[in-house]
């Protein structure tokens, strides 16, 4: 994949630019402790179960992401035997607004922007949440496309269809950068996007998965833009 072939880089936000796994794992583990569950599993295990529930929720009628967060948390609490209140759902949305970028997010994005690449986010969220994440990232984007805009959540095809229309590029010109296959890598490839898998956790590649490139972190993006990791 050559820089000269690429005009635009699109990104999943949470898990790729923002530390979704750490933020959500911390929130859920703290909630378990506040409910007196000293035998709760680790935060990563709690997060994985919550994410499975969330995937079920977004298959239903469209609702804003704050409602998705709340309903997913309500079902998760019910499953674990914890009491749930509307304040718990509001607390999760508030927590998400505070989650921080990975340490390499800002410098890698700055180098990509300096090289002339257009930067676009395609995220399963709403603007009242992601505006805070953009503040933490601190790098301007050319466009931010949310589930709120599309009336649907990735991996629904309409999200990628609408994103391509807004980007205004042929499908072979952008590259989509993401950490997940179910929501991002697979669906983007179906529309002709090239894809970069950010494999921060050194996970095995899922069977049948064919990202165009695998990056250990976002310094792969900086390298593509002609600014490799300092010292390389």
N, C-alpha and C positions, 0 to 999 in steps of 0.2 A: 504494500500500500504506500503510494508516494504522495507527498505533500502537494505536488502539482496537480494531482487528480481530484483534490478535495477543496470545496468552497466553504462548506458549513460543517460544524460539529454539533450534533444534538446530544443531549445528556438526559439520562435519568438523574433525578436529584438525590433522593433519600436512599442512602446505601452506596451511592457512587460519589457524590460531592459532600453530602452531609452524613455524619456518623449515625445512621438510622439504627443499626443493630445495637450499638452501645447505648444510645439514648433510650430506646424502647426496652432493652433488657434491664437497664437500671430502674426505669419507672415501674415495670411489672414486679421486679424483685422487691423493691421498696414497698409496693402495695401489698405483696404477700406478707412481708414482715409486719406492716402496720395492722394486718389482720391476724397477727399472732401465729402465723404459719412458719414455725421454726424448721419444719421439715420440707419446705419448698425446694424444688430443684434449682439449679443455677439459672441466672437470668437469660442465657441463650436458649435453654430448653423452654422456658416460659414464653419467650418471644416467638419461637418457632410454632408453638401451638396457637398463640394469638394470631399469627400471620395466616395460618390455615383457616381460622375462623373468619378473618377479614376477607380472604379470597371468596368464601361462600357469600358473604354479605354483598360484595360488589357485583355478584352475578345477578342480584335482584334489581328492582326498580332503582333508577338513579336517585341519589340523594347527595347533598354536599358532604365533603370529606369529614367535617366535624361530626356529622351524624353517623358516618361510617365508623369513625373512631369510637364513638360512644356505644353504638350497637355492638360492635365487635368486643369491646371491653365488657359490656353487660353480659354477653353470652359466655365470655371467658370467665368472669367472676362466678356466674351461675354454675358453670362446669366445675369450678374449683371449690364451690361451697362458700364463697365470700359474699357478704352483703354488697349491694351496689346502689349508688345514688347518682343523680344527674351531675353532682359536683365531681364525681370521679371521672366521668367522661370529659367534663370541662377541663379538669386538671391534666388529662392526657393531651388534649389539644394545646393547652398552655405550655406544657412541657415540650412538645414538639417544636413550638416556636423558639425555644431556647437551645435546641440541639446545635452542636457546633460542626463546622467543616472538618474534614480530615486535614492533617497538617500540610499535605502537598496540594490541596485543592487550589488555593489562591495563587501560589507561584506558578503552577502549571497552566492555569487559565490565563494568567497575565501573559505568559510567553506565547500561548496560542493566539491570544488577541493581538499581540504585537506583530505576529507574523501575517496578520490580515485575515485570519479565519473568522467567519461569523459563528457566534456562539448562541445556541438555542436550548432551552430546557423544555422537556416534555414530561410532565409530572402528574402523578395520581394524587392531586391535592386541590386546594383552593387558594385564591389569591390572598385572603386574609391570614393564611398560615405561611405561605411561601415568601411573602414579602419580608418576613423577619429572617428567614433563611438567606435570602439575597443580601440582606444587611450584613449578616455574619460572614458571608463569602467575600463581599467587598469588591467584586469585579462585575462590571456591567455586562448584561446579556442583550443580544439583539432582539430576542423575543423570549417570552415565557408562556408556554402553552400548558394549561391545566385541565384536569378532568372537569372542572367547573365550566371552562370554555367549551369543551367538547360534548358535555352532557353524557359522558361515559368514561369508564376507567380502562386503562391498559389491562389486559391485552386485547381489548375489543378493537377490531379492524378500523372502526370509524375514527379512533384517536389518531392513528397513523395516516389515514386518508386526509383528515382535516389538517394535520401538522404539515404534510407535504404541500397542501394548497397554500398555507400561510407562509411557508418557507419560500415557495415559488421557484423551487429547483427540481430538475429531473432527479428521480430516485437514486441514480448512481453517483450523484455529486456529494451528498452528505455522508458522514460516517456517524453511526449511533454508538455512544459510549455508555456502558451500563455494567452493573455487577450481577444482574439477574437474567436468567434465560426465559422463565415463564412469562414475565411481564414485558420484557424488552428485546433481548437478542433474537429470539425466534420470530416474534411478530414483525420486527423491523426488517429482518431478512426476507420475509414473505413479500414485502413491498419493494424489494430491490436495494435497500440500504446495505452498505457495508457496515460491519460491526466490529467494535473493540470491546473485549471482555476484560473488565478490571477485576482481577482475581486476587484481592488483597489477602485472602485467607488460605491461599495455596490449595484450593479445593480441586478434586478431580473433575475433569470436564465431563458433563453429562453425556450419556450415550446418544449418538446422533447429532450432537451439537457441533456447529462448524463456524465459530466466529472467525472473521478474517485475520484478526490479530489478538493476542493475549498480552495484557499488560499486568505487571505485578502491582502497579499503583498508577497514579496519574502522571508520573514523570514520563510514562510512555507517550502521553499526549504532548508534553513539552519536547520530547525527542522528535516526534513527527513534525512539530512546528520549527525544528531546527535549533532547539535549545535543550540539549540533553541534560541529564542530571549533572550538577556541578562536579567536576573532576573526571567526567567521562570524555 
